[in-house]
Amino acid sequence: MLRTVINKNTGKEHRAQFDDFIAENEMLIETLRTEVMENPYWDFENEIFYDKVE
């Protein structure tokens, strides 16, 4: 199953992958982003992706 890899501290999306091998500071979520974003982050509270403007 394809899953999204995000930084578990910041919520920044890193990549999507099929395997379960991730770094210590990453976590897997089953939600895939469906919209084009320049700087995607995961909102842990609302469980949605958003485009963070810096």
ModelCIF file with pLDDT and N, C-alpha, C, O atoms, coordinates in Angstrom:
data_MODEL
#
_entry.id   MODEL 
#
_entity.id                         1 
_entity.type                       polymer 
_entity.pdbx_number_of_molecules   1 
#
_entity_poly.entity_id                      1 
_entity_poly.type                           'polypeptide(L)' 
_entity_poly.nstd_linkage                   no 
_entity_poly.nstd_monomer                   no 
_entity_poly.pdbx_seq_one_letter_code       MLRTVINKNTGKEHRAQFDDFIAENEMLIETLRTEVMENPYWDFENEIFYDKVE 
_entity_poly.pdbx_seq_one_letter_code_can   MLRTVINKNTGKEHRAQFDDFIAENEMLIETLRTEVMENPYWDFENEIFYDKVE 
_entity_poly.pdbx_strand_id                 A 
#
loop_
_entity_poly_seq.entity_id 
_entity_poly_seq.num 
_entity_poly_seq.mon_id 
_entity_poly_seq.hetero 
1 1  MET n 
1 2  LEU n 
1 3  ARG n 
1 4  THR n 
1 5  VAL n 
1 6  ILE n 
1 7  ASN n 
1 8  LYS n 
1 9  ASN n 
1 10 THR n 
1 11 GLY n 
1 12 LYS n 
1 13 GLU n 
1 14 HIS n 
1 15 ARG n 
1 16 ALA n 
1 17 GLN n 
1 18 PHE n 
1 19 ASP n 
1 20 ASP n 
1 21 PHE n 
1 22 ILE n 
1 23 ALA n 
1 24 GLU n 
1 25 ASN n 
1 26 GLU n 
1 27 MET n 
1 28 LEU n 
1 29 ILE n 
1 30 GLU n 
1 31 THR n 
1 32 LEU n 
1 33 ARG n 
1 34 THR n 
1 35 GLU n 
1 36 VAL n 
1 37 MET n 
1 38 GLU n 
1 39 ASN n 
1 40 PRO n 
1 41 TYR n 
1 42 TRP n 
1 43 ASP n 
1 44 PHE n 
1 45 GLU n 
1 46 ASN n 
1 47 GLU n 
1 48 ILE n 
1 49 PHE n 
1 50 TYR n 
1 51 ASP n 
1 52 LYS n 
1 53 VAL n 
1 54 GLU n 
#
_struct_asym.id          A 
_struct_asym.entity_id   1 
#
loop_
_ma_qa_metric.id 
_ma_qa_metric.mode 
_ma_qa_metric.name 
_ma_qa_metric.software_group_id 
_ma_qa_metric.type 
1 global pLDDT . pLDDT 
2 local  pLDDT . pLDDT 
#
_ma_qa_metric_global.metric_id      1 
_ma_qa_metric_global.metric_value   96.30 
_ma_qa_metric_global.model_id       1 
_ma_qa_metric_global.ordinal_id     1 
#
loop_
_ma_qa_metric_local.label_asym_id 
_ma_qa_metric_local.label_comp_id 
_ma_qa_metric_local.label_seq_id 
_ma_qa_metric_local.metric_id 
_ma_qa_metric_local.metric_value 
_ma_qa_metric_local.model_id 
_ma_qa_metric_local.ordinal_id 
A MET 1  2 94.00 1 1  
A LEU 2  2 97.00 1 2  
A ARG 3  2 98.00 1 3  
A THR 4  2 98.00 1 4  
A VAL 5  2 98.00 1 5  
A ILE 6  2 98.00 1 6  
A ASN 7  2 98.00 1 7  
A LYS 8  2 97.00 1 8  
A ASN 9  2 97.00 1 9  
A THR 10 2 97.00 1 10 
A GLY 11 2 97.00 1 11 
A LYS 12 2 98.00 1 12 
A GLU 13 2 98.00 1 13 
A HIS 14 2 97.00 1 14 
A ARG 15 2 97.00 1 15 
A ALA 16 2 97.00 1 16 
A GLN 17 2 98.00 1 17 
A PHE 18 2 97.00 1 18 
A ASP 19 2 96.00 1 19 
A ASP 20 2 95.00 1 20 
A PHE 21 2 96.00 1 21 
A ILE 22 2 97.00 1 22 
A ALA 23 2 97.00 1 23 
A GLU 24 2 97.00 1 24 
A ASN 25 2 98.00 1 25 
A GLU 26 2 98.00 1 26 
A MET 27 2 98.00 1 27 
A LEU 28 2 98.00 1 28 
A ILE 29 2 98.00 1 29 
A GLU 30 2 97.00 1 30 
A THR 31 2 96.00 1 31 
A LEU 32 2 96.00 1 32 
A ARG 33 2 95.00 1 33 
A THR 34 2 94.00 1 34 
A GLU 35 2 95.00 1 35 
A VAL 36 2 96.00 1 36 
A MET 37 2 96.00 1 37 
A GLU 38 2 95.00 1 38 
A ASN 39 2 97.00 1 39 
A PRO 40 2 98.00 1 40 
A TYR 41 2 98.00 1 41 
A TRP 42 2 98.00 1 42 
A ASP 43 2 97.00 1 43 
A PHE 44 2 97.00 1 44 
A GLU 45 2 97.00 1 45 
A ASN 46 2 97.00 1 46 
A GLU 47 2 96.00 1 47 
A ILE 48 2 97.00 1 48 
A PHE 49 2 98.00 1 49 
A TYR 50 2 97.00 1 50 
A ASP 51 2 97.00 1 51 
A LYS 52 2 95.00 1 52 
A VAL 53 2 87.00 1 53 
A GLU 54 2 75.00 1 54 
#
loop_
_atom_site.group_PDB 
_atom_site.id 
_atom_site.type_symbol 
_atom_site.label_atom_id 
_atom_site.label_alt_id 
_atom_site.label_comp_id 
_atom_site.label_asym_id 
_atom_site.label_entity_id 
_atom_site.label_seq_id 
_atom_site.pdbx_PDB_ins_code 
_atom_site.Cartn_x 
_atom_site.Cartn_y 
_atom_site.Cartn_z 
_atom_site.occupancy 
_atom_site.B_iso_or_equiv 
_atom_site.pdbx_formal_charge 
_atom_site.auth_seq_id 
_atom_site.auth_comp_id 
_atom_site.auth_asym_id 
_atom_site.auth_atom_id 
_atom_site.pdbx_PDB_model_num 
ATOM 1   N N  . MET A 1 1  ? 0.841  -1.178 0.000  1.00 94.00 ? 1  MET A N  1 
ATOM 2   C CA . MET A 1 1  ? 0.000  0.000  0.000  1.00 94.00 ? 1  MET A CA 1 
ATOM 3   C C  . MET A 1 1  ? 0.888  1.242  0.000  1.00 94.00 ? 1  MET A C  1 
ATOM 4   O O  . MET A 1 1  ? 1.867  1.315  0.742  1.00 94.00 ? 1  MET A O  1 
ATOM 5   N N  . LEU A 1 2  ? 0.545  2.195  -0.819 1.00 97.00 ? 2  LEU A N  1 
ATOM 6   C CA . LEU A 1 2  ? 1.271  3.460  -0.887 1.00 97.00 ? 2  LEU A CA 1 
ATOM 7   C C  . LEU A 1 2  ? 0.867  4.336  0.293  1.00 97.00 ? 2  LEU A C  1 
ATOM 8   O O  . LEU A 1 2  ? -0.319 4.556  0.537  1.00 97.00 ? 2  LEU A O  1 
ATOM 9   N N  . ARG A 1 3  ? 1.860  4.831  1.018  1.00 98.00 ? 3  ARG A N  1 
ATOM 10  C CA . ARG A 1 3  ? 1.606  5.701  2.166  1.00 98.00 ? 3  ARG A CA 1 
ATOM 11  C C  . ARG A 1 3  ? 2.505  6.921  2.102  1.00 98.00 ? 3  ARG A C  1 
ATOM 12  O O  . ARG A 1 3  ? 3.516  6.926  1.399  1.00 98.00 ? 3  ARG A O  1 
ATOM 13  N N  . THR A 1 4  ? 2.133  7.947  2.833  1.00 98.00 ? 4  THR A N  1 
ATOM 14  C CA . THR A 1 4  ? 2.881  9.195  2.870  1.00 98.00 ? 4  THR A CA 1 
ATOM 15  C C  . THR A 1 4  ? 3.826  9.193  4.065  1.00 98.00 ? 4  THR A C  1 
ATOM 16  O O  . THR A 1 4  ? 3.451  8.789  5.166  1.00 98.00 ? 4  THR A O  1 
ATOM 17  N N  . VAL A 1 5  ? 5.045  9.644  3.838  1.00 98.00 ? 5  VAL A N  1 
ATOM 18  C CA . VAL A 1 5  ? 6.041  9.776  4.900  1.00 98.00 ? 5  VAL A CA 1 
ATOM 19  C C  . VAL A 1 5  ? 6.110  11.248 5.278  1.00 98.00 ? 5  VAL A C  1 
ATOM 20  O O  . VAL A 1 5  ? 6.347  12.105 4.427  1.00 98.00 ? 5  VAL A O  1 
ATOM 21  N N  . ILE A 1 6  ? 5.901  11.538 6.564  1.00 98.00 ? 6  ILE A N  1 
ATOM 22  C CA . ILE A 1 6  ? 5.983  12.910 7.054  1.00 98.00 ? 6  ILE A CA 1 
ATOM 23  C C  . ILE A 1 6  ? 6.941  12.981 8.232  1.00 98.00 ? 6  ILE A C  1 
ATOM 24  O O  . ILE A 1 6  ? 7.197  11.980 8.901  1.00 98.00 ? 6  ILE A O  1 
ATOM 25  N N  . ASN A 1 7  ? 7.464  14.167 8.477  1.00 98.00 ? 7  ASN A N  1 
ATOM 26  C CA . ASN A 1 7  ? 8.290  14.407 9.656  1.00 98.00 ? 7  ASN A CA 1 
ATOM 27  C C  . ASN A 1 7  ? 7.356  14.402 10.860 1.00 98.00 ? 7  ASN A C  1 
ATOM 28  O O  . ASN A 1 7  ? 6.405  15.182 10.902 1.00 98.00 ? 7  ASN A O  1 
ATOM 29  N N  . LYS A 1 8  ? 7.609  13.544 11.835 1.00 97.00 ? 8  LYS A N  1 
ATOM 30  C CA . LYS A 1 8  ? 6.679  13.416 12.958 1.00 97.00 ? 8  LYS A CA 1 
ATOM 31  C C  . LYS A 1 8  ? 6.716  14.597 13.918 1.00 97.00 ? 8  LYS A C  1 
ATOM 32  O O  . LYS A 1 8  ? 5.837  14.721 14.771 1.00 97.00 ? 8  LYS A O  1 
ATOM 33  N N  . ASN A 1 9  ? 7.721  15.472 13.798 1.00 97.00 ? 9  ASN A N  1 
ATOM 34  C CA . ASN A 1 9  ? 7.791  16.650 14.658 1.00 97.00 ? 9  ASN A CA 1 
ATOM 35  C C  . ASN A 1 9  ? 7.163  17.880 14.016 1.00 97.00 ? 9  ASN A C  1 
ATOM 36  O O  . ASN A 1 9  ? 6.504  18.670 14.691 1.00 97.00 ? 9  ASN A O  1 
ATOM 37  N N  . THR A 1 10 ? 7.370  18.042 12.703 1.00 97.00 ? 10 THR A N  1 
ATOM 38  C CA . THR A 1 10 ? 6.891  19.253 12.023 1.00 97.00 ? 10 THR A CA 1 
ATOM 39  C C  . THR A 1 10 ? 5.659  19.026 11.152 1.00 97.00 ? 10 THR A C  1 
ATOM 40  O O  . THR A 1 10 ? 4.892  19.958 10.912 1.00 97.00 ? 10 THR A O  1 
ATOM 41  N N  . GLY A 1 11 ? 5.462  17.788 10.675 1.00 97.00 ? 11 GLY A N  1 
ATOM 42  C CA . GLY A 1 11 ? 4.362  17.500 9.768  1.00 97.00 ? 11 GLY A CA 1 
ATOM 43  C C  . GLY A 1 11 ? 4.717  17.705 8.310  1.00 97.00 ? 11 GLY A C  1 
ATOM 44  O O  . GLY A 1 11 ? 3.869  17.486 7.446  1.00 97.00 ? 11 GLY A O  1 
ATOM 45  N N  . LYS A 1 12 ? 5.943  18.119 8.001  1.00 98.00 ? 12 LYS A N  1 
ATOM 46  C CA . LYS A 1 12 ? 6.343  18.341 6.607  1.00 98.00 ? 12 LYS A CA 1 
ATOM 47  C C  . LYS A 1 12 ? 6.340  17.019 5.859  1.00 98.00 ? 12 LYS A C  1 
ATOM 48  O O  . LYS A 1 12 ? 6.881  16.020 6.332  1.00 98.00 ? 12 LYS A O  1 
ATOM 49  N N  . GLU A 1 13 ? 5.717  17.028 4.677  1.00 98.00 ? 13 GLU A N  1 
ATOM 50  C CA . GLU A 1 13 ? 5.686  15.831 3.845  1.00 98.00 ? 13 GLU A CA 1 
ATOM 51  C C  . GLU A 1 13 ? 7.050  15.591 3.224  1.00 98.00 ? 13 GLU A C  1 
ATOM 52  O O  . GLU A 1 13 ? 7.662  16.519 2.695  1.00 98.00 ? 13 GLU A O  1 
ATOM 53  N N  . HIS A 1 14 ? 7.538  14.349 3.283  1.00 97.00 ? 14 HIS A N  1 
ATOM 54  C CA . HIS A 1 14 ? 8.818  13.997 2.691  1.00 97.00 ? 14 HIS A CA 1 
ATOM 55  C C  . HIS A 1 14 ? 8.635  13.300 1.351  1.00 97.00 ? 14 HIS A C  1 
ATOM 56  O O  . HIS A 1 14 ? 9.265  13.676 0.362  1.00 97.00 ? 14 HIS A O  1 
ATOM 57  N N  . ARG A 1 15 ? 7.769  12.278 1.313  1.00 97.00 ? 15 ARG A N  1 
ATOM 58  C CA . ARG A 1 15 ? 7.598  11.480 0.097  1.00 97.00 ? 15 ARG A CA 1 
ATOM 59  C C  . ARG A 1 15 ? 6.446  10.493 0.301  1.00 97.00 ? 15 ARG A C  1 
ATOM 60  O O  . ARG A 1 15 ? 5.888  10.388 1.393  1.00 97.00 ? 15 ARG A O  1 
ATOM 61  N N  . ALA A 1 16 ? 6.106  9.780  -0.758 1.00 97.00 ? 16 ALA A N  1 
ATOM 62  C CA . ALA A 1 16 ? 5.176  8.653  -0.684 1.00 97.00 ? 16 ALA A CA 1 
ATOM 63  C C  . ALA A 1 16 ? 5.962  7.396  -1.040 1.00 97.00 ? 16 ALA A C  1 
ATOM 64  O O  . ALA A 1 16 ? 6.833  7.427  -1.911 1.00 97.00 ? 16 ALA A O  1 
ATOM 65  N N  . GLN A 1 17 ? 5.654  6.290  -0.366 1.00 98.00 ? 17 GLN A N  1 
ATOM 66  C CA . GLN A 1 17 ? 6.401  5.060  -0.624 1.00 98.00 ? 17 GLN A CA 1 
ATOM 67  C C  . GLN A 1 17 ? 5.561  3.846  -0.279 1.00 98.00 ? 17 GLN A C  1 
ATOM 68  O O  . GLN A 1 17 ? 4.569  3.939  0.444  1.00 98.00 ? 17 GLN A O  1 
ATOM 69  N N  . PHE A 1 18 ? 5.981  2.693  -0.817 1.00 97.00 ? 18 PHE A N  1 
ATOM 70  C CA . PHE A 1 18 ? 5.282  1.433  -0.580 1.00 97.00 ? 18 PHE A CA 1 
ATOM 71  C C  . PHE A 1 18 ? 5.833  0.682  0.632  1.00 97.00 ? 18 PHE A C  1 
ATOM 72  O O  . PHE A 1 18 ? 5.071  0.012  1.329  1.00 97.00 ? 18 PHE A O  1 
ATOM 73  N N  . ASP A 1 19 ? 7.128  0.776  0.898  1.00 96.00 ? 19 ASP A N  1 
ATOM 74  C CA . ASP A 1 19 ? 7.715  -0.013 1.979  1.00 96.00 ? 19 ASP A CA 1 
ATOM 75  C C  . ASP A 1 19 ? 7.576  0.691  3.333  1.00 96.00 ? 19 ASP A C  1 
ATOM 76  O O  . ASP A 1 19 ? 7.155  1.846  3.409  1.00 96.00 ? 19 ASP A O  1 
ATOM 77  N N  . ASP A 1 20 ? 7.938  -0.024 4.391  1.00 95.00 ? 20 ASP A N  1 
ATOM 78  C CA . ASP A 1 20 ? 7.784  0.482  5.755  1.00 95.00 ? 20 ASP A CA 1 
ATOM 79  C C  . ASP A 1 20 ? 9.075  1.046  6.344  1.00 95.00 ? 20 ASP A C  1 
ATOM 80  O O  . ASP A 1 20 ? 9.101  1.366  7.533  1.00 95.00 ? 20 ASP A O  1 
ATOM 81  N N  . PHE A 1 21 ? 10.127 1.176  5.575  1.00 96.00 ? 21 PHE A N  1 
ATOM 82  C CA . PHE A 1 21 ? 11.415 1.630  6.084  1.00 96.00 ? 21 PHE A CA 1 
ATOM 83  C C  . PHE A 1 21 ? 11.451 3.155  6.115  1.00 96.00 ? 21 PHE A C  1 
ATOM 84  O O  . PHE A 1 21 ? 11.397 3.814  5.077  1.00 96.00 ? 21 PHE A O  1 
ATOM 85  N N  . ILE A 1 22 ? 11.543 3.701  7.327  1.00 97.00 ? 22 ILE A N  1 
ATOM 86  C CA . ILE A 1 22 ? 11.576 5.149  7.497  1.00 97.00 ? 22 ILE A CA 1 
ATOM 87  C C  . ILE A 1 22 ? 12.643 5.518  8.528  1.00 97.00 ? 22 ILE A C  1 
ATOM 88  O O  . ILE A 1 22 ? 13.104 4.669  9.290  1.00 97.00 ? 22 ILE A O  1 
ATOM 89  N N  . ALA A 1 23 ? 13.022 6.778  8.540  1.00 97.00 ? 23 ALA A N  1 
ATOM 90  C CA . ALA A 1 23 ? 14.002 7.279  9.511  1.00 97.00 ? 23 ALA A CA 1 
ATOM 91  C C  . ALA A 1 23 ? 13.339 7.461  10.874 1.00 97.00 ? 23 ALA A C  1 
ATOM 92  O O  . ALA A 1 23 ? 12.115 7.413  10.995 1.00 97.00 ? 23 ALA A O  1 
ATOM 93  N N  . GLU A 1 24 ? 14.144 7.665  11.870 1.00 97.00 ? 24 GLU A N  1 
ATOM 94  C CA . GLU A 1 24 ? 13.661 7.800  13.245 1.00 97.00 ? 24 GLU A CA 1 
ATOM 95  C C  . GLU A 1 24 ? 12.745 9.000  13.434 1.00 97.00 ? 24 GLU A C  1 
ATOM 96  O O  . GLU A 1 24 ? 11.838 8.958  14.265 1.00 97.00 ? 24 GLU A O  1 
ATOM 97  N N  . ASN A 1 25 ? 12.967 10.069 12.675 1.00 98.00 ? 25 ASN A N  1 
ATOM 98  C CA . ASN A 1 25 ? 12.167 11.285 12.837 1.00 98.00 ? 25 ASN A CA 1 
ATOM 99  C C  . ASN A 1 25 ? 10.970 11.327 11.882 1.00 98.00 ? 25 ASN A C  1 
ATOM 100 O O  . ASN A 1 25 ? 10.347 12.377 11.727 1.00 98.00 ? 25 ASN A O  1 
ATOM 101 N N  . GLU A 1 26 ? 10.639 10.205 11.243 1.00 98.00 ? 26 GLU A N  1 
ATOM 102 C CA . GLU A 1 26 ? 9.540  10.157 10.288 1.00 98.00 ? 26 GLU A CA 1 
ATOM 103 C C  . GLU A 1 26 ? 8.419  9.250  10.788 1.00 98.00 ? 26 GLU A C  1 
ATOM 104 O O  . GLU A 1 26 ? 8.612  8.427  11.683 1.00 98.00 ? 26 GLU A O  1 
ATOM 105 N N  . MET A 1 27 ? 7.247  9.420  10.188 1.00 98.00 ? 27 MET A N  1 
ATOM 106 C CA . MET A 1 27 ? 6.127  8.520  10.456 1.00 98.00 ? 27 MET A CA 1 
ATOM 107 C C  . MET A 1 27 ? 5.345  8.304  9.170  1.00 98.00 ? 27 MET A C  1 
ATOM 108 O O  . MET A 1 27 ? 5.388  9.135  8.263  1.00 98.00 ? 27 MET A O  1 
ATOM 109 N N  . LEU A 1 28 ? 4.632  7.188  9.093  1.00 98.00 ? 28 LEU A N  1 
ATOM 110 C CA . LEU A 1 28 ? 3.825  6.858  7.934  1.00 98.00 ? 28 LEU A CA 1 
ATOM 111 C C  . LEU A 1 28 ? 2.366  7.169  8.223  1.00 98.00 ? 28 LEU A C  1 
ATOM 112 O O  . LEU A 1 28 ? 1.869  6.884  9.312  1.00 98.00 ? 28 LEU A O  1 
ATOM 113 N N  . ILE A 1 29 ? 1.679  7.756  7.242  1.00 98.00 ? 29 ILE A N  1 
ATOM 114 C CA . ILE A 1 29 ? 0.233  7.942  7.341  1.00 98.00 ? 29 ILE A CA 1 
ATOM 115 C C  . ILE A 1 29 ? -0.384 7.368  6.075  1.00 98.00 ? 29 ILE A C  1 
ATOM 116 O O  . ILE A 1 29 ? 0.256  7.350  5.023  1.00 98.00 ? 29 ILE A O  1 
ATOM 117 N N  . GLU A 1 30 ? -1.614 6.901  6.169  1.00 97.00 ? 30 GLU A N  1 
ATOM 118 C CA . GLU A 1 30 ? -2.271 6.277  5.024  1.00 97.00 ? 30 GLU A CA 1 
ATOM 119 C C  . GLU A 1 30 ? -2.926 7.286  4.098  1.00 97.00 ? 30 GLU A C  1 
ATOM 120 O O  . GLU A 1 30 ? -3.376 6.915  3.014  1.00 97.00 ? 30 GLU A O  1 
ATOM 121 N N  . THR A 1 31 ? -2.993 8.541  4.491  1.00 96.00 ? 31 THR A N  1 
ATOM 122 C CA . THR A 1 31 ? -3.596 9.576  3.662  1.00 96.00 ? 31 THR A CA 1 
ATOM 123 C C  . THR A 1 31 ? -2.608 10.046 2.609  1.00 96.00 ? 31 THR A C  1 
ATOM 124 O O  . THR A 1 31 ? -1.454 10.343 2.919  1.00 96.00 ? 31 THR A O  1 
ATOM 125 N N  . LEU A 1 32 ? -3.061 10.113 1.366  1.00 96.00 ? 32 LEU A N  1 
ATOM 126 C CA . LEU A 1 32 ? -2.238 10.627 0.275  1.00 96.00 ? 32 LEU A CA 1 
ATOM 127 C C  . LEU A 1 32 ? -2.743 11.995 -0.123 1.00 96.00 ? 32 LEU A C  1 
ATOM 128 O O  . LEU A 1 32 ? -3.949 12.235 -0.161 1.00 96.00 ? 32 LEU A O  1 
ATOM 129 N N  . ARG A 1 33 ? -1.822 12.887 -0.418 1.00 95.00 ? 33 ARG A N  1 
ATOM 130 C CA . ARG A 1 33 ? -2.189 14.236 -0.851 1.00 95.00 ? 33 ARG A CA 1 
ATOM 131 C C  . ARG A 1 33 ? -2.758 14.165 -2.259 1.00 95.00 ? 33 ARG A C  1 
ATOM 132 O O  . ARG A 1 33 ? -2.187 13.497 -3.122 1.00 95.00 ? 33 ARG A O  1 
ATOM 133 N N  . THR A 1 34 ? -3.869 14.840 -2.503 1.00 94.00 ? 34 THR A N  1 
ATOM 134 C CA . THR A 1 34 ? -4.525 14.812 -3.818 1.00 94.00 ? 34 THR A CA 1 
ATOM 135 C C  . THR A 1 34 ? -4.443 16.141 -4.541 1.00 94.00 ? 34 THR A C  1 
ATOM 136 O O  . THR A 1 34 ? -4.883 16.240 -5.686 1.00 94.00 ? 34 THR A O  1 
ATOM 137 N N  . GLU A 1 35 ? -3.893 17.165 -3.908 1.00 95.00 ? 35 GLU A N  1 
ATOM 138 C CA . GLU A 1 35 ? -3.784 18.487 -4.518 1.00 95.00 ? 35 GLU A CA 1 
ATOM 139 C C  . GLU A 1 35 ? -2.315 18.857 -4.706 1.00 95.00 ? 35 GLU A C  1 
ATOM 140 O O  . GLU A 1 35 ? -1.447 18.408 -3.957 1.00 95.00 ? 35 GLU A O  1 
ATOM 141 N N  . VAL A 1 36 ? -2.055 19.672 -5.702 1.00 96.00 ? 36 VAL A N  1 
ATOM 142 C CA . VAL A 1 36 ? -0.694 20.168 -5.927 1.00 96.00 ? 36 VAL A CA 1 
ATOM 143 C C  . VAL A 1 36 ? -0.398 21.246 -4.891 1.00 96.00 ? 36 VAL A C  1 
ATOM 144 O O  . VAL A 1 36 ? -1.172 22.188 -4.721 1.00 96.00 ? 36 VAL A O  1 
ATOM 145 N N  . MET A 1 37 ? 0.736  21.095 -4.199 1.00 96.00 ? 37 MET A N  1 
ATOM 146 C CA . MET A 1 37 ? 1.163  22.060 -3.186 1.00 96.00 ? 37 MET A CA 1 
ATOM 147 C C  . MET A 1 37 ? 2.651  22.281 -3.316 1.00 96.00 ? 37 MET A C  1 
ATOM 148 O O  . MET A 1 37 ? 3.400  21.356 -3.632 1.00 96.00 ? 37 MET A O  1 
ATOM 149 N N  . GLU A 1 38 ? 3.082  23.512 -3.072 1.00 95.00 ? 38 GLU A N  1 
ATOM 150 C CA . GLU A 1 38 ? 4.512  23.821 -3.145 1.00 95.00 ? 38 GLU A CA 1 
ATOM 151 C C  . GLU A 1 38 ? 5.247  23.435 -1.877 1.00 95.00 ? 38 GLU A C  1 
ATOM 152 O O  . GLU A 1 38 ? 6.421  23.069 -1.938 1.00 95.00 ? 38 GLU A O  1 
ATOM 153 N N  . ASN A 1 39 ? 4.588  23.507 -0.731 1.00 97.00 ? 39 ASN A N  1 
ATOM 154 C CA . ASN A 1 39 ? 5.221  23.251 0.557  1.00 97.00 ? 39 ASN A CA 1 
ATOM 155 C C  . ASN A 1 39 ? 4.232  22.504 1.462  1.00 97.00 ? 39 ASN A C  1 
ATOM 156 O O  . ASN A 1 39 ? 3.716  23.086 2.417  1.00 97.00 ? 39 ASN A O  1 
ATOM 157 N N  . PRO A 1 40 ? 3.961  21.219 1.174  1.00 98.00 ? 40 PRO A N  1 
ATOM 158 C CA . PRO A 1 40 ? 2.921  20.491 1.905  1.00 98.00 ? 40 PRO A CA 1 
ATOM 159 C C  . PRO A 1 40 ? 3.315  20.103 3.327  1.00 98.00 ? 40 PRO A C  1 
ATOM 160 O O  . PRO A 1 40 ? 4.423  19.630 3.581  1.00 98.00 ? 40 PRO A O  1 
ATOM 161 N N  . TYR A 1 41 ? 2.375  20.318 4.240  1.00 98.00 ? 41 TYR A N  1 
ATOM 162 C CA . TYR A 1 41 ? 2.507  19.916 5.643  1.00 98.00 ? 41 TYR A CA 1 
ATOM 163 C C  . TYR A 1 41 ? 1.247  19.176 6.045  1.00 98.00 ? 41 TYR A C  1 
ATOM 164 O O  . TYR A 1 41 ? 0.191  19.371 5.443  1.00 98.00 ? 41 TYR A O  1 
ATOM 165 N N  . TRP A 1 42 ? 1.350  18.333 7.052  1.00 98.00 ? 42 TRP A N  1 
ATOM 166 C CA . TRP A 1 42 ? 0.235  17.569 7.591  1.00 98.00 ? 42 TRP A CA 1 
ATOM 167 C C  . TRP A 1 42 ? -0.249 18.245 8.863  1.00 98.00 ? 42 TRP A C  1 
ATOM 168 O O  . TRP A 1 42 ? 0.544  18.516 9.765  1.00 98.00 ? 42 TRP A O  1 
ATOM 169 N N  . ASP A 1 43 ? -1.544 18.518 8.940  1.00 97.00 ? 43 ASP A N  1 
ATOM 170 C CA . ASP A 1 43 ? -2.168 19.081 10.139 1.00 97.00 ? 43 ASP A CA 1 
ATOM 171 C C  . ASP A 1 43 ? -2.598 17.906 11.004 1.00 97.00 ? 43 ASP A C  1 
ATOM 172 O O  . ASP A 1 43 ? -3.575 17.232 10.678 1.00 97.00 ? 43 ASP A O  1 
ATOM 173 N N  . PHE A 1 44 ? -1.890 17.646 12.099 1.00 97.00 ? 44 PHE A N  1 
ATOM 174 C CA . PHE A 1 44 ? -2.156 16.491 12.955 1.00 97.00 ? 44 PHE A CA 1 
ATOM 175 C C  . PHE A 1 44 ? -3.535 16.556 13.594 1.00 97.00 ? 44 PHE A C  1 
ATOM 176 O O  . PHE A 1 44 ? -4.188 15.525 13.755 1.00 97.00 ? 44 PHE A O  1 
ATOM 177 N N  . GLU A 1 45 ? -3.983 17.741 13.958 1.00 97.00 ? 45 GLU A N  1 
ATOM 178 C CA . GLU A 1 45 ? -5.267 17.893 14.637 1.00 97.00 ? 45 GLU A CA 1 
ATOM 179 C C  . GLU A 1 45 ? -6.453 17.630 13.709 1.00 97.00 ? 45 GLU A C  1 
ATOM 180 O O  . GLU A 1 45 ? -7.382 16.909 14.073 1.00 97.00 ? 45 GLU A O  1 
ATOM 181 N N  . ASN A 1 46 ? -6.418 18.218 12.504 1.00 97.00 ? 46 ASN A N  1 
ATOM 182 C CA . ASN A 1 46 ? -7.533 18.088 11.566 1.00 97.00 ? 46 ASN A CA 1 
ATOM 183 C C  . ASN A 1 46 ? -7.337 16.974 10.540 1.00 97.00 ? 46 ASN A C  1 
ATOM 184 O O  . ASN A 1 46 ? -8.240 16.675 9.759  1.00 97.00 ? 46 ASN A O  1 
ATOM 185 N N  . GLU A 1 47 ? -6.145 16.360 10.547 1.00 96.00 ? 47 GLU A N  1 
ATOM 186 C CA . GLU A 1 47 ? -5.795 15.261 9.652  1.00 96.00 ? 47 GLU A CA 1 
ATOM 187 C C  . GLU A 1 47 ? -6.017 15.602 8.181  1.00 96.00 ? 47 GLU A C  1 
ATOM 188 O O  . GLU A 1 47 ? -6.680 14.871 7.445  1.00 96.00 ? 47 GLU A O  1 
ATOM 189 N N  . ILE A 1 48 ? -5.437 16.743 7.771  1.00 97.00 ? 48 ILE A N  1 
ATOM 190 C CA . ILE A 1 48 ? -5.483 17.173 6.374  1.00 97.00 ? 48 ILE A CA 1 
ATOM 191 C C  . ILE A 1 48 ? -4.128 17.767 5.993  1.00 97.00 ? 48 ILE A C  1 
ATOM 192 O O  . ILE A 1 48 ? -3.356 18.183 6.857  1.00 97.00 ? 48 ILE A O  1 
ATOM 193 N N  . PHE A 1 49 ? -3.851 17.802 4.692  1.00 98.00 ? 49 PHE A N  1 
ATOM 194 C CA . PHE A 1 49 ? -2.667 18.487 4.199  1.00 98.00 ? 49 PHE A CA 1 
ATOM 195 C C  . PHE A 1 49 ? -2.991 19.949 3.971  1.00 98.00 ? 49 PHE A C  1 
ATOM 196 O O  . PHE A 1 49 ? -4.122 20.298 3.633  1.00 98.00 ? 49 PHE A O  1 
ATOM 197 N N  . TYR A 1 50 ? -1.990 20.807 4.158  1.00 97.00 ? 50 TYR A N  1 
ATOM 198 C CA . TYR A 1 50 ? -2.149 22.230 3.854  1.00 97.00 ? 50 TYR A CA 1 
ATOM 199 C C  . TYR A 1 50 ? -0.837 22.722 3.274  1.00 97.00 ? 50 TYR A C  1 
ATOM 200 O O  . TYR A 1 50 ? 0.216  22.127 3.503  1.00 97.00 ? 50 TYR A O  1 
ATOM 201 N N  . ASP A 1 51 ? -0.904 23.798 2.533  1.00 97.00 ? 51 ASP A N  1 
ATOM 202 C CA . ASP A 1 51 ? 0.276  24.392 1.903  1.00 97.00 ? 51 ASP A CA 1 
ATOM 203 C C  . ASP A 1 51 ? 0.791  25.508 2.814  1.00 97.00 ? 51 ASP A C  1 
ATOM 204 O O  . ASP A 1 51 ? 0.178  26.570 2.921  1.00 97.00 ? 51 ASP A O  1 
ATOM 205 N N  . LYS A 1 52 ? 1.920  25.252 3.464  1.00 95.00 ? 52 LYS A N  1 
ATOM 206 C CA . LYS A 1 52 ? 2.466  26.211 4.428  1.00 95.00 ? 52 LYS A CA 1 
ATOM 207 C C  . LYS A 1 52 ? 3.220  27.316 3.714  1.00 95.00 ? 52 LYS A C  1 
ATOM 208 O O  . LYS A 1 52 ? 4.150  27.052 2.952  1.00 95.00 ? 52 LYS A O  1 
ATOM 209 N N  . VAL A 1 53 ? 2.823  28.539 3.958  1.00 87.00 ? 53 VAL A N  1 
ATOM 210 C CA . VAL A 1 53 ? 3.478  29.708 3.374  1.00 87.00 ? 53 VAL A CA 1 
ATOM 211 C C  . VAL A 1 53 ? 4.511  30.213 4.361  1.00 87.00 ? 53 VAL A C  1 
ATOM 212 O O  . VAL A 1 53 ? 4.189  30.503 5.513  1.00 87.00 ? 53 VAL A O  1 
ATOM 213 N N  . GLU A 1 54 ? 5.754  30.318 3.910  1.00 75.00 ? 54 GLU A N  1 
ATOM 214 C CA . GLU A 1 54 ? 6.825  30.768 4.799  1.00 75.00 ? 54 GLU A CA 1 
ATOM 215 C C  . GLU A 1 54 ? 7.323  32.128 4.402  1.00 75.00 ? 54 GLU A C  1 
ATOM 216 O O  . GLU A 1 54 ? 8.226  32.666 5.041  1.00 75.00 ? 54 GLU A O  1 
#
